[in-house]
Amino acid sequence: MSGIELDQIRTARDVLAGVSVLTPMEESRWLSEHTGGEVFLKAENLQRTGSFKARGAYVRISRLSPEERAAGVVAASAGNHAQGVALAAQLLGIRATVFMPEGAPIPKERATRGYGAEVVFVGHQLDDALAAAQEHAKQSGATFIHPFDHADVVAGQGTVGLEILEQCSQVRTVVVPTGGGGLLAGVALAVKLQRPDVRVIGVQAKDAAAYPGSLAAGRPTPLHQMRTMADGIAVGRPGDLTFAAVRDHVDDVLTVSEDALARGVLSLVERAKLVSEPAGAAAVAALLEDPASFTDPTVAVVSGGNIDPLLLGKVIRHGMTAAGRYLSAHVTIADAPGGLAELLGCVGASGANVLEVAHERTAPGLHVDEVDVQLSLETRGAEHSELVLEQLRARGYQVSLGR
């Protein structure tokens, strides 16, 4: 058992009064239509520091002794926990040092420094930063603030679950993005200890999913490699405390593809007008990928919105491609005046939008009087893309799909 009681989560909410934000719960009509049942979004991306992490970090740091406060705190994070620790330390007047893996998102690093913390880069995985932070704690006497595996942190994250039950009392399923399991464990405890009938489901990135294997093995089992755009939930090993809570109180842990994560980010921007990082969109990705698996009313937690604008652009393009809204095709035309204009006229008549055109006169298989035209098109979706291809082929063009 995790050993964390409901009263600890309720007390954590009292500690957070005036510090954390009661984030909104909004009905999502487009997701409701997609799943065939009511879906609500819990917008933790609108929390202070842009994610739920500030809740647990503040509860943990606020309970340090005067001697511990004087020695400062140290943490390891890809970004969101870093900002939570930095904000909490700033509010409480405590020195903070944060270790980040190389390649951590620039906005998260800048925001962490903006809250007054010292940032040190080490390694390429969160586990590398965790080891360095723990060593720093031993050498300096600073208190290590674990990103998920501590009762105070889990209790702080559990306040999200209390709010969900109050904002959507009719909820039947809660879907939670999951890395190390702090948010999932906290939400599951807060929900299940009051409403055991409510299903709680965690969601991990398919290529960074430590929980399914760990649950199957009956113990936290580390991953040997991870690769995902969802850096916020790329954690190689569940915590001991969080694993016990997830094992005992969570109904299922699902995984989602990179395409689904990108579609989740894109859909939140387009339809909900919410900016989410890929990790924050994991619950929405699960609803998009397998809409029949959830009993409504469903609450999907949007856990964070800290994303580099450049990465956001890439993820949106990836999401549009995954949704069939980008079409890349090679079309062979005659190398004659008017040939390209005629091709583009056909494309325009089909309703597709031309994004980019490139010519290639020396591609293998081309005759001397032919040109390979590479088209990048924006379409309305997969069905429209097929229609565009059909119309081009009906006009006699040789068409092949490109990358």
Helices and strands as residue ranges (DSSP letters): H 6-16, E 25-27, H 29-35, E 39-43, G 44-46, G 48-50, H 53-62, H 66-71, E 73-76, H 80-92, E 96-100, H 106-114, E 118-121, H 126-140, E 143-144, H 151-167, E 173-177, H 182-192, E 199-205, G 206-208, H 211-217, G 231-233, H 240-249, E 252-256, H 258-267, I 268-272, G 279-281, H 282-289, G 291-293, E 298-302, H 309-322, E 326-334, H 339-349, E 353-360, E 370-378, H 382-394, E 398-401
